[in-house]
Amino acid sequence: MLENSEGVLIEVSLELAFPTTNNQVEYEAFLAGLRLAQDMEAEEIKIFTDSQLVASQIAGEYQTKDKRLTEYLKADILSKLASTKKKKGGNQSLIQETLSKPSIVKPSEVFLIYEIDANSWMTPVFEFLNTGNLPIDKKEAAKVKRRACAYVILNGKMYRRGFSIPLLRCVEEREVSSILREIQKGINGQHIGGRSLARKALRAGFYWPTMQADAKEHVKKCDKCQQHGDM
């Protein structure tokens, strides 16, 4: 769980898909929080933990004899610790993550976790944030740089910085129809108009640039939506 001084809250739901000890679980949760802080470009952080083991070892008060736990203490990300203030309240986002192997296992090669279509609206910004690559055309490159300020990459996926919701997951064109259908199912089949459907998608934590147009097109295919909606 990461919370800034303005009360904006981001939570990570972490699933460990490998055998662990209780102490390993404590460390993995701790490292997940640090990775999130690093991805959000936090300059200072203050850690709150109910694990005396983790807190004391990070502070240098305890030493572990378990070789696996020692590797956690050697993780480079631990050197980035500092302190800041904490304030309650504010907005909230939830990010789900699954770890297939312990954080201390070094990858044999670096690769992108999340692949997007080459023609997706996300591609230019995604590439720039991941690799620093920009279009050859100077005007287009400047446009991508400006757009990139509104986005962040977390766990290999692209999110848009929001207002009422801190982080909105960016979705590709191929996901739009299924998302809109699922949102309609979630409101018990209510027949609403395009603007209302787009707003519900936004509040559900999704973002794509043609939300309004796509939502209106979606309800056009539903006769009852047009009868009851806010077209």
Secondary structure, DSSP 4 states (H G I P E B T S, - for coil): -EE-TT--EEEEEEEE-S---HHHHHHHHHHHHHHHHHHTT-S------S-HHHHHHHTTS-----HHHHHHHH-GGGGG-----------EEEEEEEESS-TTSPPSS---SS---TTSTTHHHHHHHHH----SSHHHHHHHHHHHTTEEEETTEEEEE-SSSSEEEE--HHHHHHHHHHHHHHTTT----HHHHHHHHHHTTEE-TTHHHHHHHHHHT-HHHHHHS--
